[in-house]
Amino acid sequence: MKINSLPSGNASLEKGLDLFSLISGDRGKTQLSQLAGELHLPRSTLYRMVGVLERAGLVTRLARGRYDVGMKLAEHLEGITIKTQMARIARPVLRELAQASDATAHLGVLEQDMVTYLVKETAQAAEATAPFTRENAQLEAYCSGIGKVLLANLPEEERNRYLENGPFVAMTARTITDPAALKSALRHVRDRQHAVDDGEIAENLYCLAVPVRDRFEEVTAAISLSFPRASRSIFRDQDALARLRACAEDISAKFGYRG
């Protein structure tokens, strides 16, 4: 793994490795400036070094001044799974999104044709109407916003294999159950790069979802904003999508995407 742009000299390289060791041991609990105090580095040098480590995918920023090991490294470390690290990286961003939107934000992945919800963050103002989802629980993919984003971005052969399982069970009167109709809907999702669940998984739930990409430029997850259908008059889709896409870009960058 190549690390460029560090200040020249073995001493500087050693400082960079010491910095990485501190970050990987602390896992984002301590502010960087405090964590690296013992290295006696000028602030500009400290943040230049952490920038190099971040671009190399060895560390990622969790929140302002707090860093953890990056996704590129997480897949090789014992005791750290890709799913837990994805959730850890995305949670602060989704918490902020949920609070700013007075809604519920989710991060989900596709596993065995089902959506596994890795993160659920609900704004305090929205707790009374939060959806029934739970972290690390699964729901059907064909009738959820996150599920439709993930299905739409599967390779065609895998998507067709999934559609062969239809017709699907109607969760509500709005659920798309016909495989041909779902195939057409997924084509639109792929073209627009966002999905809508308008009362398809639960009668009074409205959800918008967008993809999250990894360092291989693959759609590895999706995030969503959910709120009651009865509240649609105060939620504009374009505003919510703009927030979602900005959030997805942030998370994708933390996952190593450089598109």
Residue, then its C-alpha position, 0 to 999 in steps of 0.5 A: m500500500k503506497i503512502n505519498s506526500l509525507p514529509s521527507g526523512n525516516a523520522s517523518l515516516e516514523k511520526g506518521l506510523d506513530l500517528f496511525s498507531l495512535i488512531s487505530g488504538d483509540r478508534g475515534k474516542t479522542q480528539l486528534s489534537q489531544l491524541a497526538g499531543e505526545l508526538h509534538l507535531p505542529r498542527s499543520t504537519l499533524y493534519r497533513m499527515v492525517g490527510v495522507l493516511e485518509r487518502a490512502g484509505l488507512v483512516t477515516r474521519l468519524a466526526r470533527g477531529r475524530y478518526d478511526v481506521g479506514m474501510k480499506l484496512a478494516e476488511h483485513l483486521e481481526g475483530i472488525t467486520i465490514k458491516t460494523q465499520m460501515a455502521r460506525i462510520a455512517r452513524p454520526v452523519l445519519r444522526e445529523l441528517a435525521q436531526a436536521s430533517d426531523a425524521t428517521a435515517h437508515l443505512g442498509v445493505l442487501e443480504q440473502d435478498m433481504v435488507t439488513y438495517l445497520v443504522k437507525e437514527t431518529a430525531q427526537a421530534a420524530e420519535a413518536t412516529a418512527p418506523f418499526t425498523r430495528e438495527n440488525a433486523q431484516l425486512e423485504a427488499y422489494c417494498s422498501g426504499i433502501g431495498k429498491v435502490l440496492l436491487a436496482n443496482l445489482p448486476e442484471e443477472e442477479r436482479n433477474r434471479y431475484l425477480e423470478n421469486g415473484p409474484f411478491v406478497a402485498m404488505t399494503a394495497r400499494t405494494i408492487t407484487d408483479p415481477a414485471a411491474l417491479k422490474s420496470a420500477l427498478r429500471h426507473v430507480r437505477d436511472r434516477q438513482h433514488a427510490v421512493d416507498d410511498g406506503e408500500i411496506a407500511e400504510n403510513l410510511y413515506c421513504l426516500a432512499v439513495p445509493v452509497r458507493d465504496r472504493f470499487e465504485e460499487v453500490t454497497a449500501a443505501i441510506s434513507l429518510s423516513f417519515p409519516r405519509a401524513s406529513r408529506s405536505i411539510f416534506r418536499d422531496q427535492d429538499a429531502l433528496a438534496r440532503l440525502r445525496a449530500c449525506a451519501e456523498d459524505i459516507s461514500a467518501k468515507f468508504g473510499y469512493r473517489g468518483 
